[in-house]
C-alpha cells in the first residue's frame, strides 16, 4: 500500500512507465503510486534486469542508491545508540 508517494529526487520514472504495474514487496500498484521506488531502483541496479531498468530515467550508481536508503535511518540508529548508552550509565549491570 502506498503511503504518500515519496520519491527520492535522483529517481525518476519514464513517463510511459508511470501506469505500469510491477508487483514486488507487498504491493501491485502502478509505479507512479508507489512509495518504494528506491527499493525497486536498487533491485534494478543490482540485477541489471533490462526490463526493470527500462522503467527509470538514468539511475545513479548503486552505492548512491544504497546511501539514499540508509541516510533516513541514521538519526534513528543514533538515537537508539544514545538511549543504550544512557541505560548503561543508569544501570551498568544491564547487559545485552
N, C-alpha and C positions, 0 to 999 in steps of 0.2 A: 504494500500500500504506500503510495507516495505521501510525503509529508508536506513540504512546501516548495517543491521544485527547486531546491538548492542545486546550483551547478557551479563547479569551480570555473573561474574565469579562463583558465587555459584549455578547457574542454568545450569544444563547440561541435554540435551536431550539424551534419549536412542538412540543408532544407528538405531534401527529398526523403530523409530518414526520420523526420520528426514523428510521423504517424506509424512507423514500423514498430511491430511488437517483437521484442527479444525477451523471451522468458528465461530468467535466471534469478537466483535467490528465491525470494518469496513473492515475486510479482510477475505479472504478464502484461503490464501497462505499456502503452506506446512510449517510445523513448523520450518524447518531449514532456511527458508527465512523470517521469521517474526522478527520484531524488538520489539515486545511487549510480549516476553515470561515471563517477570517478572509479567505482569498483569495476564497471564494465570496461572502461578505458584501460585499467590495469590488466584485466584479463586479456583484452585485445592485444596489448603490447607484449605481455608475457608469452602468449600463444602464437603471436604473429598470424592469427587467423585472418585471411583476407576479407572474409565476409564481415566479421566484426569491425575490422579496421575501416572498411568502406563506409561505415555509418558516421565517421568522425571527420572533421577537418583535420589538418595535420596535428598530431598529438605531440606533446612534449616527450622527452626521454622518460623511460620507465623510472629512473631514480627520482626524477622530479615529481612524477605522479605519486610515487610512494611517499615522498616527503609531504606532499599536499594531504595525503591520507592521514599521516601521523601528526602533523602540526596541530590540528584542533584538539588532539588528545593530550598534548604536553601539559597544559595547565592542570588537567585532571590528575595526571601522574604526579606532577609536582605537589599538588595539594595532598594527595594520598601519602607521599613521602614525608611531608611536613607533619601530617597527622600522626604517622607512625613514630616519627622522632619525638613528638610531644608525648605520645603514650609511653614511650620508653623512659622518658625523663620522669614522668609521673609514677610509673610502675616498672622500675628497672628489672624486676624479676620476670616480667612477662616475656615469653619467648614465642616466636612464630616459626 
